[in-house]
Amino acid sequence: MVTTIKTTKPRRITTALFDNDNDKENFDDHDNDNDNKFKIVTSGILSYRINILNRLQAKSKENASTILDYLFSMHNEINPSISYKTNQIMTLSQLSESCNNQKPFSQMTRDDILAYLNNCRKSEEIDPLHKWIGTYNTRRIYLLRFFKWLYNPDIEPDKRPTPQRIIGDIPQFKRKEKSIYKPTDLWKYWLVIYHSWVQTIKLTLVH
């Protein structure tokens, strides 16, 4: 059975993606709408994070355009925070990069997504507290939301079905540790608070 995806014609990202006006002259007037979209979805995001999307545009226009459409859709649906949009740009750009920017998101398979997520894994020696699992699960959630939108962009967000064959059966991992913090980390935290409190008392007495 072949799964079909509702797709729109990829749009091109303009103004912020070019170094000079000569480059922009190659685009049609209708790209002004896309330029405004770019400004809206990247508002507040640090420039070096935006450059991640710019670099992707040079390698895969289709995937960069899809990310832009997705961020604009989220902007209208849930009004995401700047950090959430930034993390989505990073995650989706990395996913594209993991496929050498040669495969559109609409053609990616479960194996492609697993290969990307498995890059989060770290050995016991490097990460004895298994912090990588938190990163893995967070990226999985980002991708789950994205592929729900990609396959069903015209359905209300809370009613979009999960594309089971693509990402639905990729499990979320659980860490054995109840906390990623060591007792020494908590002690250092309270020590900082104590010193801050002492300094406050001293300043109060002086004045």
N, C-alpha and C positions, 0 to 999 in steps of 0.2 A: 504494500500500500504506500503510495507516494503522498507525503504531506505537502500541502500547498500553503504558501504564505502570501498574505495580502501585503503587497509592497507598492510604494510610490516611486516615481521616477526620481533618482538621486538628484539632490540640489547641490549647487556649487557654493562654497563658502568664499566670500569676497573680502572686502576692505582689510580686515585685520590680518588676512593671510598673505598680503603682498607687501613687498618692500618699496615699491614705487608706483606712481600713477599709470605708467605705461602698461603695467600688467593688468590693471583694472579695466583699461580700455578694451580689452579683449572679451569682455563679458557683456551680455545683453542687459537691457534696462530692467527686465523682470528680476534680475539678481539683486536689485535694491531691497526687495522684500526679504531676501535671504540674508542680506547684510544687516538689516534691522533685527532679524531673528538672532543672528550671531551676537550682536551687541547686548540684546536682552538676556540671553542665557549665560553669557560670560561676565555679566556685570558683577563687580566685586571680587572676581577671581584674580589671584595674583598673575601677573603677566607671564612669569616663567612656567606656570601651570597651563596657561592658555597656549603657550608655545608647543606643548605636547600635542594639542589638537592641530596646530599649524603644521607640525612636522608630519603628522599622519596624513594631512591633506596632500602633501607632496608625494606620498607613497601609495595611498589608497583613497581617492576622492569619494568613492562610494561609501566606504566605512566612515569616513569623516563626516559626510553628509548625513548618514544614518544617525550618528551620535548627536549631531546638531538637531535633527528632527526629534529625537528622543528627549533631549534636554528641554526643548521648547514645549513638547507635550507635557513633560513633568511640571514645567513652570506654570502651565495652565491648570493642571490637575491637582497638584499637591503643594505648590509653592515651596520647593525644597530649599534647604539652607545652602549657603555658599560651600561649606565643607562637604556636603552631600554631593553637590554637583561636581566639585573638584575630584572627589573619590570616584565618581562615575566616569569622568573623563579619563582618569588614570587607569581604572580597571578595564574599560572597553578598549582603550588604546593598546594596553598590554596584551589583551586577548587577540587583537588584530595582529600585533607584532609577533605573537607566538605562532601565528600561521603565516609568518613572513609577509604579511600584508598582501597576500595573493588570493585570499578567499573572502568573499563578502560574508557579512554576518548571517545573511539568509541561507548560505550554503554550508555553514558550519555544522558539525556533527557532535554527538555526545563525546566521542573520543577527542575532538579538538578542545572541548571545554574541560574535560578531565586532564588533558595534558597541561593546560594552562594552570588549573587549580593545583595540580600536583607539584608545580614549581614552588608552592608555598611550604612544602614539607622540609623539615630539618631533622638532622640526626639527634639522638639522645645526648651526645657529647656537646653539640652546639646549643641545643635548646632543651635542657632537662625538664623544664616546666611546661613544655609543649605549647608555647605561646603561638606557634605557627597555626595551631588549630583555630584560634580566634580569627586570624587573618583569612584562613581558608573559608571559614563559615561566613564571614562578612562579605567576601567576594562572591561566594555562592549566592547570597541573598541579592546582591547587586545584579548578578547575571540572571537570576530567576525573574526579577522584576522587569529587566530589559527584554528578555525573550518572550515574556508574556505580552509585552507591548508590541514587539516586532511581529509576532504571529497574529495578533488581534488588536491593531491600533484603534479600530473604530468601536470597540466594546468598552463599556465603563470599567475603570481600573479595578474595582473590587469584584467584577464579574468575569474578568479575563481568565480563561482556563490555562492551566500549566501545560506546555508542550512536553508531554511525558517522554517521548522518545529522544528528546534533545537534552533536557535537564531535570525532568520530573523525578527520575529515580536516582539522582545523585544525592547521597545522604549527607546530613549534617553530622559532624563528629562531636563527640563529648570528651572533655578533658577529665582525667582522673583527679587532677588537683582541684580543690574547691576554690583556690585563689592562686593567682599568678605571683602574689607578693610573698616574700620571705619575712620571717619575724624581724630580721635585721632591717628590712625596708621600713616596717612600721615604726621601729624604734627611731630610725633616722627622721621619719616624718614628725613624730612627736617631739623630737629634740629641736627641730627647726621651729615648731610652734612655741616651745618653751623659751627659746632664745628671743623670738619675736615678742613674746609677752614680757620678758625681762626688760627689753629695750623700751617697750611702751611705758612700763612702770617708771623707768629712769627718766624718760622725757617728761612724764607727768610731774615727778617730784622736782625736776629742774625748773619747770615753769609754774 
